[in-house]
Amino acid sequence: MTIELRTDSLTAPRQQPNFCVQTCVAYDADEQARNLHGWSQTYDQLTAGRFVGGLTELCLEHMQVFVETTSHTLRQTCEVQEDAYWFGIPTCPAGSGRIDAQVIAGDALAFRPGGIEFELLTSAGYEIFGVVVKGEVLRRYAAEVERVGLADHLPNTEVVSIGMARKERLCASLRQLLDDGAANGAPLSSFARNNLQASVLASLFDVGALPAEEQVAMPARGRRQSIVAEAREYVLANRERAINVPELCERLHVSRRTLQYCFQDVLGMAPATYLRTIRLNGARRDLCTASHASRSVQDVAAAWGFWHLSQFATDYRRLFGMRPSDTLKAGINSSAHTNGYSFAH
């Protein structure tokens, strides 16, 4: 599946998200509250001194990811828009934050559905990551990729314990996502946005913030090999566009966990890694066999679904130890040499 449903934005009142990571600083608690898009909220500063708040935010069609820092103790009344879900992951010590008077433990995250006002009490020097997901997208992803129904399995409490190691892993992945986006600066492509949103959703299921697939018998060895082979065939048949894991799950009628298990068992690597690798190998073969200089690296990359040229070059060099342009040049020179040899004889 792709994370593309309807075009109504999660991030109203803005007409259209620009798909870039944005960072802003506020010197007033009310200004800080207004800077977070799509929320209805009020911040009351409870301790003395000049307030400083920071916000780094990425708004996509159906998801919002952010990290917020605040310098002073605050009482916040907050509400996310209807049919959305908020996951709040503090990085601060246990007991330094409360939601509706409940302490957010060091190994826990906060959870609230949209359309319901809640209260946050945060201490001075607070940092919290946030993920807001549209309900329609979350339910569809759960059903088609994770193979679980969310109706009776969503957390029924404001505080969800997930364990310290999982929480730290989730925070690290969200921080990396925002840092990479800020460093890139350019708007994300449609494929990158879909992959990013699917990756965040997968992380929420992996850390236990959302219910995992019920225990089912894993496929027999022959079926595991068949699933991997079908995935490869599907990717090669659609090589002009990058296929992501959710689409494969939908195509092969397996859950994400089953797909991961099959790839790990058969190939010893994650599905996404393997799928990218076979496309890179295909691009390399085309570059090696290029017979004339009119075919560019960009042409070959696009033919294999790589639309971000600098990322393609980085991934290519990491895998093969050389630049794609060097492979192309060697292929053209080899072809010219072979042709010349043939004419001479």
VOBA-1610 file (N, C-alpha, C; in pm, whole numbers, padded with zeros to 5 digits, always signed):
BEGIN
Met+00084-00119+00000Met+00000+00000+00000Met+00087+00123+00000Thr+00033+00232-00048Thr+00097+00361-00029Thr+00011+00440+00068Ile+00074+00533+00140Ile+00001+00609+00241Ile-00066+00727+00171Glu-00150+00696+00076Glu-00220+00799-00002Glu-00368+00768+00002Leu-00443+00848+00075Leu-00587+00829+00078Leu-00652+00954+00024Arg-00714+01033+00109Arg-00773+01156+00061Arg-00674+01270+00084Thr-00697+01380+00018Thr-00599+01488+00022Thr-00627+01591+00130Asp-00730+01569+00214Asp-00753+01664+00321Asp-00635+01658+00417Ser-00582+01774+00455Ser-00455+01777+00526Ser-00474+01762+00676Leu-00380+01690+00736Leu-00375+01680+00881Leu-00336+01812+00943Thr-00280+01899+00865Thr-00212+02015+00920Thr-00288+02145+00900Ala-00420+02143+00894Ala-00497+02266+00889Ala-00458+02354+01008Pro-00456+02488+00998Pro-00524+02564+00894Pro-00443+02592+00768Arg-00320+02543+00757Arg-00245+02566+00635Arg-00313+02493+00520Gln-00311+02552+00402Gln-00379+02492+00287Gln-00308+02365+00240Gln-00175+02365+00243Gln-00101+02250+00191Gln+00034+02243+00261Pro+00069+02129+00320Pro+00202+02118+00381Pro+00308+02127+00273Asn+00426+02179+00309Asn+00530+02194+00207Asn+00631+02079+00211Phe+00608+01980+00300Phe+00686+01857+00304Phe+00833+01882+00333Cys+00864+01989+00405Cys+01000+02017+00451Cys+01000+02020+00604Val+01113+01983+00662Val+01130+02002+00806Val+01147+02150+00833Gln+01070+02201+00929Gln+01077+02343+00965Gln+01112+02356+01113Thr+01195+02453+01144Thr+01238+02477+01282Thr+01208+02621+01319Cys+01155+02641+01440Cys+01128+02778+01485Cys+01155+02788+01636Val+01181+02910+01680Val+01207+02940+01821Val+01105+03042+01867Ala+01053+03024+01988Ala+00955+03116+02045Ala+01006+03169+02178Tyr+00972+03295+02207Tyr+01012+03356+02333Tyr+00890+03391+02418Asp+00782+03321+02391Asp+00658+03341+02465Asp+00582+03208+02460Ala+00523+03167+02573Ala+00456+03037+02579Ala+00337+03030+02484Asp+00263+03139+02472Asp+00150+03139+02379Asp+00196+03124+02235Glu+00307+03190+02202Glu+00362+03177+02067Glu+00406+03033+02041Gln+00468+02970+02141Gln+00508+02830+02128Gln+00387+02741+02099Ala+00277+02766+02168Ala+00156+02686+02148Ala+00102+02702+02007Arg+00110+02823+01954Arg+00058+02849+01819Arg+00146+02790+01710Asn+00274+02773+01738Asn+00367+02727+01635Asn+00342+02583+01591Leu+00279+02503+01676Leu+00253+02364+01642Leu+00127+02355+01557His+00139+02314+01433His+00028+02317+01338His-00077+02209+01368Gly-00202+02247+01349Gly-00312+02151+01357Gly-00361+02121+01497Trp-00309+02189+01599Trp-00349+02166+01737Trp-00432+02283+01789Ser-00521+02253+01883Ser-00590+02356+01961Ser-00534+02347+02102Gln-00460+02450+02145Gln-00394+02438+02275Gln-00362+02574+02335Thr-00344+02572+02467Thr-00306+02690+02544Thr-00195+02649+02640Tyr-00088+02731+02646Tyr+00022+02705+02738Tyr+00024+02812+02847Asp+00026+02770+02973Asp+00043+02862+03085Asp+00180+02839+03147Gln+00261+02946+03154Gln+00394+02937+03214Gln+00380+02945+03365Leu+00436+02846+03439Leu+00416+02837+03584Leu+00539+02876+03665Thr+00655+02890+03603Thr+00775+02931+03676Thr+00832+03057+03614Ala+00906+03133+03697Ala+00951+03266+03656Ala+01070+03260+03562Gly+01082+03365+03481Gly+01196+03378+03390Gly+01152+03391+03246Arg+01247+03428+03160Arg+01215+03445+03019Arg+01202+03310+02951Phe+01090+03288+02889Phe+01059+03161+02824Phe+01133+03149+02690Val+01181+03027+02662Val+01237+02995+02530Val+01186+02857+02491Gly+01128+02850+02373Gly+01079+02721+02325Gly+01129+02694+02185Gly+01153+02567+02154Gly+01197+02528+02021Gly+01104+02422+01963Leu+01089+02425+01832Leu+01004+02328+01765Leu+01066+02292+01630Thr+01085+02164+01609Thr+01126+02112+01478Thr+01016+02019+01432Glu+00961+02045+01313Glu+00835+01981+01275Glu+00837+01943+01127Leu+00781+01827+01098Leu+00760+01783+00960Leu+00612+01749+00943Cys+00546+01822+00855Cys+00404+01799+00828Cys+00388+01733+00692Leu+00325+01617+00691Leu+00299+01543+00569Leu+00148+01536+00547Glu+00106+01465+00440Glu-00036+01461+00410Glu-00118+01404+00526His-00069+01298+00587His-00149+01226+00685His-00075+01200+00815Met+00034+01271+00836Met+00114+01250+00956Met+00192+01377+00989Gln+00212+01397+01118Gln+00293+01508+01168Gln+00395+01450+01265Val+00523+01485+01247Val+00629+01440+01337Val+00702+01563+01386Phe+00725+01572+01517Phe+00792+01691+01569Phe+00867+01659+01698Val+00957+01748+01733Val+01019+01747+01864Val+01009+01889+01919Glu+00967+01899+02045Glu+00943+02029+02109Glu+01025+02039+02237Thr+01088+02153+02256Thr+01161+02180+02380Thr+01105+02306+02444Thr+01094+02305+02576Thr+01042+02421+02649Thr+01127+02445+02773Ser+01154+02570+02800Ser+01250+02605+02905Ser+01191+02606+03045His+01060+02633+03058His+00998+02652+03189His+00885+02552+03214Thr+00849+02538+03339Thr+00736+02452+03374Thr+00608+02507+03311Leu+00534+02420+03246Leu+00413+02461+03176Leu+00294+02374+03214Arg+00177+02437+03215Arg+00050+02362+03213Arg-00008+02382+03074Gln-00033+02273+03005Gln-00080+02281+02868Gln-00217+02213+02856Thr-00310+02281+02793Thr-00435+02216+02753Thr-00426+02197+02603Cys-00443+02072+02560Cys-00414+02035+02421Cys-00527+01952+02362Glu-00543+01966+02231Glu-00640+01882+02161Glu-00598+01869+02015Val-00589+01743+01970Val-00561+01714+01830Val-00694+01706+01757Gln-00691+01734+01626Gln-00815+01731+01550Gln-00878+01592+01549Glu-01006+01587+01519Glu-01083+01462+01522Glu-01026+01359+01426Asp-01050+01233+01458Asp-01004+01118+01381Asp-00854+01125+01353Ala-00780+01151+01461Ala-00634+01146+01456Ala-00588+01092+01591Tyr-00464+01046+01596Tyr-00410+00992+01721Tyr-00273+01054+01745Trp-00250+01093+01872Trp-00123+01153+01911Trp-00046+01057+02001Phe+00083+01042+01969Phe+00177+00968+02052Phe+00283+01067+02099Gly+00296+01085+02229Gly+00394+01178+02284Gly+00504+01101+02357Ile+00629+01123+02317Ile+00740+01043+02372Ile+00842+01137+02436Pro+00833+01157+02568Pro+00929+01246+02635Pro+01066+01181+02646Thr+01169+01265+02641Thr+01305+01214+02663Thr+01355+01248+02802Cys+01274+01317+02881Cys+01315+01367+03012Cys+01302+01259+03119Pro+01361+01282+03238Pro+01355+01182+03344Pro+01213+01148+03386Ala+01196+01029+03440Ala+01064+00984+03485Ala+01008+01081+03588Gly+00880+01107+03577Gly+00813+01192+03674Gly+00817+01339+03642Ser+00889+01378+03535Ser+00899+01520+03504Ser+00784+01568+03416Gly+00696+01476+03378Gly+00580+01514+03299Gly+00458+01435+03342Arg+00341+01498+03330Arg+00215+01431+03363Arg+00113+01459+03254Ile+00028+01361+03230Ile-00084+01379+03139Ile-00212+01346+03215Asp-00303+01443+03221Asp-00426+01428+03299Asp-00396+01373+03437Ala-00294+01432+03501Ala-00251+01403+03639Ala-00179+01269+03653Gln-00162+01193+03546Gln-00089+01067+03553Gln+00058+01089+03516Val+00146+01035+03597Val+00289+01048+03571Val+00326+00969+03446Ile+00405+01030+03357Ile+00459+00959+03240Ile+00592+00899+03283Ala+00593+00768+03303Ala+00712+00700+03354Ala+00825+00705+03252Gly+00945+00675+03300Gly+01063+00681+03213Gly+01059+00584+03098Asp+00982+00475+03113Asp+00976+00376+03005Asp+00846+00386+02926Ala+00777+00501+02936Ala+00642+00511+02880Ala+00629+00627+02782Leu+00523+00620+02704Leu+00483+00731+02618Leu+00339+00767+02649Ala+00297+00884+02603Ala+00160+00930+02622Ala+00082+00907+02494Phe-00049+00884+02509Phe-00134+00856+02394Phe-00270+00920+02414Arg-00318+00990+02309Arg-00452+01048+02316Arg-00515+01049+02176Pro-00643+01015+02168Pro-00715+01030+02041Pro-00752+01175+02016Gly-00779+01209+01892Gly-00819+01345+01859Gly-00960+01376+01904Gly-00991+01506+01912Gly-01124+01550+01950Gly-01150+01547+02099Ile-01049+01513+02180Ile-01063+01508+02325Ile-00954+01593+02388Glu-00993+01693+02464Glu-00894+01779+02528Glu-00826+01704+02642Phe-00694+01725+02654Phe-00621+01667+02766Phe-00524+01770+02821Glu-00471+01743+02940Glu-00382+01836+03008Glu-00243+01775+03023Leu-00143+01854+02989Leu-00004+01814+03010Leu+00060+01908+03110Leu+00134+01854+03203Leu+00216+01933+03295Leu+00360+01892+03270Thr+00442+01987+03225Thr+00580+01955+03189Thr+00676+02040+03269Ser+00787+01980+03311Ser+00885+02050+03394Ser+00974+02139+03308Ala+01060+02216+03374Ala+01155+02302+03304Ala+01253+02215+03225Gly+01295+02267+03109Gly+01391+02194+03027Gly+01334+02066+02970Tyr+01210+02072+02924Tyr+01141+01951+02878Tyr+01160+01931+02728Glu+01177+01806+02689Glu+01183+01770+02547Glu+01087+01654+02523Ile+01007+01666+02419Ile+00912+01560+02387Ile+00897+01547+02236Phe+00903+01423+02188Phe+00874+01394+02048Phe+00724+01369+02035Gly+00671+01405+01920Gly+00530+01383+01895Gly+00507+01325+01757Val+00412+01233+01749Val+00367+01180+01621Val+00214+01187+01620Val+00159+01251+01518Val+00014+01256+01501Val-00019+01186+01369Val-00109+01089+01375Val-00145+01011+01257Val-00295+01019+01234Lys-00336+01037+01111Lys-00478+01035+01078Lys-00534+00895+01104Gly-00652+00892+01165Gly-00712+00764+01202Gly-00736+00672+01085Glu-00781+00727+00973Glu-00810+00646+00855Glu-00684+00575+00805Val-00574+00648+00803Val-00448+00591+00757Val-00398+00484+00854Leu-00407+00512+00983Leu-00360+00417+01084Leu-00440+00287+01078Arg-00571+00298+01064Arg-00654+00177+01058Arg-00625+00095+00932Arg-00607+00165+00820Arg-00580+00094+00695Arg-00443+00026+00700Tyr-00343+00097+00750Tyr-00209+00039+00761Tyr-00213-00083+00854Ala-00282-00071+00966Ala-00290-00183+01061Ala-00352-00306+00995Ala-00458-00286+00918Ala-00529-00398+00856Ala-00451-00460+00742Glu-00388-00377+00658Glu-00328-00427+00535Glu-00181-00467+00550Val-00112-00405+00645Val+00032-00431+00659Val+00063-00511+00785Glu+00005-00470+00897Glu+00030-00540+01023Glu-00068-00656+01045Arg-00178-00656+00969Arg-00279-00761+00979Arg-00343-00768+01117Val-00373-00652+01174Val-00446-00644+01300Val-00559-00543+01284Gly-00665-00563+01360Gly-00772-00465+01365Gly-00753-00376+01486Leu-00767-00246+01468Leu-00741-00154+01579Leu-00864-00125+01664Ala-00981-00159+01616Ala-01105-00116+01683Ala-01104-00148+01832Asp-01063-00268+01869Asp-01068-00309+02010Asp-00929-00317+02073His-00827-00267+02003His-00691-00285+02051His-00613-00156+02075Leu-00674-00042+02052Leu-00603+00083+02080Leu-00585+00099+02231Pro-00477+00163+02274Pro-00458+00184+02417Pro-00578+00256+02478Asn-00622+00209+02595Asn-00736+00273+02662Asn-00692+00355+02782Thr-00564+00390+02784Thr-00509+00471+02892Thr-00420+00580+02834Glu-00397+00685+02912Glu-00314+00795+02864Glu-00166+00762+02861Val-00123+00666+02942Val+00018+00632+02954Val+00038+00486+02913Val+00132+00463+02819Val+00157+00329+02767Val+00304+00293+02792Ser+00329+00189+02870Ser+00466+00145+02897Ser+00517+00062+02781Ile+00635+00095+02732Ile+00693+00021+02619Ile+00834-00029+02648Gly+00890+00008+02765Gly+01026-00034+02798Gly+01128+00072+02759Met+01232+00086+02840Met+01330+00192+02818Met+01404+00176+02685Ala+01448+00053+02656Ala+01527+00032+02534Ala+01444+00065+02410Arg+01319+00021+02408Arg+01232+00049+02293Arg+01204+00199+02281Lys+01183+00263+02395Lys+01155+00406+02393Lys+01276+00484+02340Glu+01394+00448+02385Glu+01515+00516+02338Glu+01535+00493+02188Arg+01504+00372+02142Arg+01517+00341+01999Arg+01419+00424+01917Leu+01297+00439+01967Leu+01196+00518+01896Leu+01237+00664+01889Cys+01284+00719+02002Cys+01328+00859+02003Cys+01446+00880+01909Ala+01539+00785+01907Ala+01656+00798+01820Ala+01614+00798+01673Ser+01518+00712+01637Ser+01476+00706+01497Ser+01401+00833+01455Leu+01319+00888+01546Leu+01248+01012+01515Leu+01345+01130+01505Arg+01444+01132+01592Arg+01544+01239+01587Arg+01623+01233+01456Gln+01659+01112+01416Gln+01734+01095+01291Gln+01651+01140+01172Leu+01524+01105+01175Leu+01433+01143+01067Leu+01427+01295+01052Leu+01411+01365+01164Leu+01401+01511+01160Leu+01536+01575+01125Asp+01645+01519+01178Asp+01778+01572+01147Asp+01809+01557+00998Asp+01777+01441+00942Asp+01803+01417+00800Asp+01721+01512+00714Gly+01594+01531+00753Gly+01508+01621+00677Gly+01556+01765+00683Ala+01603+01806+00801Ala+01653+01943+00815Ala+01781+01963+00735Ala+01867+01861+00733Ala+01993+01871+00658Ala+01967+01873+00508Asn+01866+01797+00464Asn+01834+01792+00322Asn+01777+01924+00271Gly+01682+01979+00346Gly+01627+02110+00313Gly+01521+02109+00205Ala+01534+02020+00107Ala+01440+02018-00006Ala+01312+01944+00032Pro+01201+01977-00035Pro+01076+01904-00011Pro+01092+01756-00044Leu+01026+01670+00034Leu+01034+01527+00012Leu+00949+01487-00108Ser+00999+01392-00185Ser+00921+01339-00298Ser+00804+01257-00246Ser+00710+01227-00334Ser+00593+01147-00295Ser+00637+01011-00242Phe+00731+00946-00310Phe+00777+00815-00265Phe+00845+00826-00129Ala+00929+00928-00111Ala+00997+00945+00017Ala+00898+00970+00129Arg+00793+01047+00101Arg+00692+01073+00204Arg+00619+00944+00243Asn+00582+00865+00143Asn+00514+00739+00172Asn+00603+00645+00252Asn+00730+00635+00213Asn+00823+00549+00286Asn+00843+00597+00429Leu+00855+00727+00445Leu+00877+00783+00578Leu+00757+00756+00668Gln+00637+00781+00617Gln+00518+00758+00698Gln+00503+00611+00734Ala+00530+00522+00638Ala+00522+00379+00666Ala+00627+00337+00769Ser+00745+00398+00762Ser+00852+00367+00856Ser+00814+00408+00999Val+00754+00526+01013Val+00712+00571+01146Val+00603+00480+01202Leu+00507+00444+01119Leu+00401+00353+01164Leu+00458+00218+01205Ala+00552+00166+01126Ala+00616+00039+01161Ala+00685+00050+01297Ser+00751+00162+01322Ser+00820+00182+01450Ser+00723+00181+01567Leu+00606+00242+01550Leu+00506+00245+01657Leu+00458+00104+01690Phe+00442+00021+01588Phe+00403-00118+01614Phe+00519-00196+01675Asp+00640-00173+01626Asp+00756-00249+01674Asp+00786-00224+01821Val+00766-00102+01868Val+00800-00072+02008Val+00686-00107+02104Gly+00571-00148+02050Gly+00461-00186+02138Gly+00365-00074+02170Ala+00379+00041+02101Ala+00283+00150+02121Ala+00147+00112+02065Leu+00147+00021+01967Leu+00024-00030+01906Leu+00032-00183+01905Pro-00082-00251+01900Pro-00082-00398+01915Pro-00017-00468+01796Ala+00062-00570+01828Ala+00127-00648+01722Ala+00031-00754+01670Glu+00070-00811+01558Glu-00006-00920+01499Glu-00016-01035+01600Glu-00132-01095+01608Glu-00148-01209+01696Glu-00057-01322+01647Gln-00012-01404+01742Gln+00081-01511+01707Gln+00018-01605+01605Val+00086-01621+01495Val+00041-01715+01392Val+00160-01802+01352Ala+00130-01919+01298Ala+00236-02009+01254Ala+00308-01947+01135Met+00441-01942+01143Met+00518-01888+01032Met+00516-01987+00915Pro+00528-01937+00792Pro+00523-02026+00676Pro+00633-02131+00680Ala+00605-02248+00619Ala+00706-02352+00605Ala+00819-02302+00516Arg+00933-02370+00520Arg+01051-02321+00449Arg+01025-02299+00301Gly+00957-02391+00237Gly+00929-02374+00095Gly+00848-02249+00067Arg+00751-02221+00153Arg+00668-02103+00136Arg+00750-01976+00163Arg+00840-01981+00258Arg+00926-01865+00286Arg+01008-01829+00163Gln+01066-01931+00101Gln+01145-01907-00020Gln+01057-01854-00132Ser+00935-01906-00140Ser+00842-01861-00243Ser+00804-01715-00224Ile+00783-01673-00098Ile+00748-01534-00069Ile+00862-01441-00112Val+00985-01479-00081Val+01101-01398-00119Val+01113-01391-00271Ala+01093-01505-00338Ala+01102-01508-00484Ala+00992-01423-00549Glu+00870-01431-00495Glu+00760-01350-00548Glu+00787-01201-00530Ala+00845-01167-00415Ala+00879-01026-00390Ala+00981-00977-00492Arg+01082-01058-00517Arg+01185-01020-00615Arg+01123-01001-00754Glu+01041-01098-00795Glu+00978-01091-00927Glu+00891-00966-00941Tyr+00818-00934-00835Tyr+00730-00817-00840Tyr+00810-00688-00852Val+00920-00681-00777Val+01004-00560-00782Val+01067-00545-00920Leu+01117-00654-00977Leu+01180-00646-01109Leu+01077-00617-01219Ala+00955-00664-01201Ala+00851-00636-01300Ala+00805-00491-01294Asn+00832-00425-01184Asn+00793-00284-01166Asn+00916-00199-01136Arg+01024-00227-01207Arg+01152-00167-01172Arg+01156-00017-01190Glu+01066+00039-01272Glu+01069+00182-01298Glu+01018+00264-01179Arg+00963+00197-01079Arg+00921+00267-00958Arg+00963+00185-00837Ala+01000+00253-00732Ala+01045+00183-00611Ala+00924+00125-00539Ile+00931-00002-00505Ile+00825-00071-00432Ile+00862-00072-00285Asn+00769-00031-00200Asn+00800-00033-00057Asn+00736-00155+00010Val+00771-00175+00136Val+00727-00293+00211Val+00574-00301+00224Pro+00505-00190+00257Pro+00358-00200+00265Pro+00293-00250+00136Glu+00343-00204+00021Glu+00286-00250-00105Glu+00311-00399-00126Leu+00429-00446-00087Leu+00459-00588-00099Leu+00368-00671-00009Cys+00344-00624+00113Cys+00256-00696+00205Cys+00117-00711+00144Glu+00068-00602+00086Glu-00063-00604+00024Glu-00064-00699-00096Arg+00041-00696-00175Arg+00049-00779-00295Arg+00059-00927-00261Leu+00140-00960-00160Leu+00167-01100-00126Leu+00073-01156-00019His-00012-01068+00036His-00110-01110+00137His-00043-01166+00263Val+00059-01096+00307Val+00127-01134+00431Val+00144-01010+00517Ser+00165-01031+00645Ser+00190-00918+00734Ser+00335-00874+00722Arg+00362-00754+00773Arg+00499-00702+00769Arg+00592-00792+00848Arg+00547-00843+00962Arg+00632-00929+01045Arg+00662-01061+00975Thr+00562-01117+00907Thr+00585-01240+00831Thr+00685-01216+00719Leu+00670-01104+00648Leu+00763-01070+00540Leu+00905-01055+00594Gln+00920-00986+00706Gln+01052-00968+00766Gln+01112-01103+00805Tyr+01029-01189+00864Tyr+01076-01320+00908Tyr+01126-01401+00788Cys+01050-01400+00679Cys+01088-01476+00560Cys+01221-01427+00502Phe+01236-01295+00490Phe+01360-01240+00433Phe+01478-01266+00524Gln+01457-01252+00654Gln+01567-01275+00748Gln+01610-01421+00744Asp+01512-01511+00734Asp+01542-01654+00733Asp+01610-01697+00603Val+01561-01647+00490Val+01611-01693+00360Val+01738-01619+00319Leu+01745-01488+00344Leu+01856-01407+00293Leu+01942-01343+00402Gly+01892-01343+00524Gly+01968-01282+00634Gly+01969-01131+00630Met+01869-01069+00568Met+01861-00924+00566Met+01715-00878+00562Ala+01694-00751+00590Ala+01560-00695+00593Ala+01506-00681+00450Pro+01373-00688+00433Pro+01315-00675+00298Pro+01355-00547+00226Ala+01344-00432+00295Ala+01373-00304+00230Ala+01518-00299+00180Thr+01610-00354+00260Thr+01751-00356+00221Thr+01771-00439+00095Tyr+01712-00556+00092Tyr+01726-00645-00023Tyr+01663-00584-00149Leu+01545-00527-00135Leu+01476-00471-00251Leu+01556-00356-00312Arg+01615-00273-00227Arg+01699-00164-00277Arg+01824-00220-00344Thr+01878-00326-00286Thr+02003-00384-00338Thr+01983-00446-00476Ile+01873-00517-00498Ile+01856-00578-00630Ile+01831-00471-00737Arg+01770-00359-00698Arg+01753-00251-00793Arg+01887-00184-00825Leu+01972-00170-00724Leu+02104-00114-00747Leu+02186-00205-00838Asn+02173-00337-00818Asn+02244-00431-00904Asn+02194-00422-01048Gly+02063-00405-01064Gly+02008-00390-01198Gly+02060-00264-01266Ala+02066-00154-01189Ala+02118-00030-01244Ala+02265-00047-01283Arg+02341-00118-01202Arg+02483-00139-01232Arg+02500-00217-01363Arg+02419-00319-01383Arg+02429-00396-01508Arg+02402-00308-01629Asp+02302-00221-01617Asp+02271-00130-01728Asp+02384-00031-01753Leu+02445+00018-01646Leu+02557+00111-01660Leu+02677+00041-01724Cys+02699-00085-01685Cys+02813-00160-01739Cys+02798-00190-01887Thr+02673-00205-01932Thr+02651-00246-02071Thr+02611-00129-02160Ala+02617-00005-02106Ala+02584+00111-02189Ala+02680+00118-02308Ser+02625+00136-02427Ser+02709+00130-02547Ser+02735+00267-02608His+02674+00372-02554His+02699+00505-02610His+02686+00610-02500Ala+02753+00722-02523Ala+02763+00826-02421Ala+02634+00904-02401Ser+02534+00883-02488Ser+02409+00960-02474Ser+02324+00910-02357Arg+02353+00793-02304Arg+02279+00742-02189Arg+02346+00791-02062Ser+02271+00862-01979Ser+02329+00922-01859Ser+02300+00837-01736Val+02372+00868-01628Val+02346+00803-01499Val+02202+00830-01456Gln+02155+00951-01478Gln+02018+00985-01440Gln+01916+00900-01516Asp+01940+00874-01644Asp+01851+00788-01723Asp+01841+00648-01663Val+01957+00591-01632Val+01961+00456-01577Val+01897+00453-01438Ala+01929+00552-01354Ala+01872+00557-01219Ala+01720+00564-01225Ala+01668+00650-01312Ala+01523+00666-01324Ala+01458+00537-01374Ala+01526+00466-01464Ala+01472+00340-01516Ala+01457+00235-01407Trp+01533+00250-01300Trp+01525+00157-01188Trp+01457+00218-01066Gly+01383+00326-01087Gly+01302+00383-00979Gly+01378+00468-00880Phe+01500+00511-00914Phe+01577+00600-00826Phe+01562+00743-00878Trp+01482+00821-00811Trp+01454+00958-00857Trp+01535+01062-00782His+01593+01023-00669His+01678+01114-00592His+01823+01080-00629Leu+01881+01155-00722Leu+02008+01116-00783Leu+02123+01112-00682Ser+02129+01209-00592Ser+02240+01211-00496Ser+02231+01092-00400Gln+02107+01055-00361Gln+02091+00938-00274Gln+02127+00811-00348Phe+02089+00803-00476Phe+02127+00689-00559Phe+02279+00675-00565Ala+02347+00788-00590Ala+02493+00785-00599Ala+02557+00739-00468Thr+02501+00787-00356Thr+02553+00749-00225Thr+02533+00600-00199Asp+02412+00550-00224Asp+02384+00408-00202Asp+02467+00321-00297Tyr+02483+00365-00420Tyr+02560+00290-00520Tyr+02707+00278-00478Arg+02764+00389-00438Arg+02906+00387-00398Arg+02928+00304-00272Arg+02830+00309-00180Arg+02841+00229-00058Arg+02840+00080-00090Leu+02757+00040-00188Leu+02745-00102-00221Leu+02860-00150-00309Phe+02900-00071-00409Phe+02995-00119-00508Phe+03135-00058-00497Gly+03151+00042-00412Gly+03283+00100-00392Gly+03328+00192-00503Met+03238+00235-00589Met+03273+00329-00696Met+03149+00412-00732Arg+03172+00521-00800Arg+03060+00608-00840Arg+02989+00549-00962Pro+02859+00571-00973Pro+02788+00522-01092Pro+02844+00582-01221Ser+02891+00706-01216Ser+02946+00768-01337Ser+03073+00696-01383Asp+03150+00645-01287Asp+03271+00569-01324Asp+03234+00436-01389Thr+03130+00371-01338Thr+03083+00246-01400Thr+03035+00272-01542Leu+02960+00380-01561Leu+02910+00414-01694Leu+03026+00439-01791Lys+03124+00515-01745Lys+03239+00547-01831Lys+03314+00420-01870Ala+03333+00331-01773Ala+03401+00206-01802Ala+03322+00120-01900Gly+03188+00121-01886Gly+03104+00044-01976Gly+03110+00095-02118Ile+03108+00228-02134Ile+03115+00288-02267Ile+03252+00261-02331Asn+03358+00274-02253Asn+03493+00249-02305Asn+03511+00103-02345Ser+03456+00014-02263Ser+03466-00129-02294Ser+03392-00162-02422Ser+03274-00102-02438Ser+03195-00125-02559Ser+03268-00073-02683Ala+03328+00044-02672Ala+03401+00102-02786Ala+03522+00017-02822His+03590-00033-02720His+03708-00117-02744His+03668-00246-02813Thr+03559-00309-02766Thr+03512-00434-02824Thr+03471-00415-02969Asn+03401-00306-02997Asn+03358-00278-03134Asn+03478-00255-03226Gly+03576-00184-03174Gly+03695-00159-03254Gly+03771-00286-03285Tyr+03780-00375-03188Tyr+03848-00503-03205Tyr+03778-00586-03312Ser+03646-00584-03308Ser+03568-00664-03404Ser+03591-00615-03546Phe+03593-00483-03567Phe+03612-00428-03701Phe+03753-00461-03753Ala+03847-00462-03662Ala+03985-00485-03704Ala+04006-00629-03752His+03920-00718-03706His+03934-00857-03744His+03823-00898-03840
//
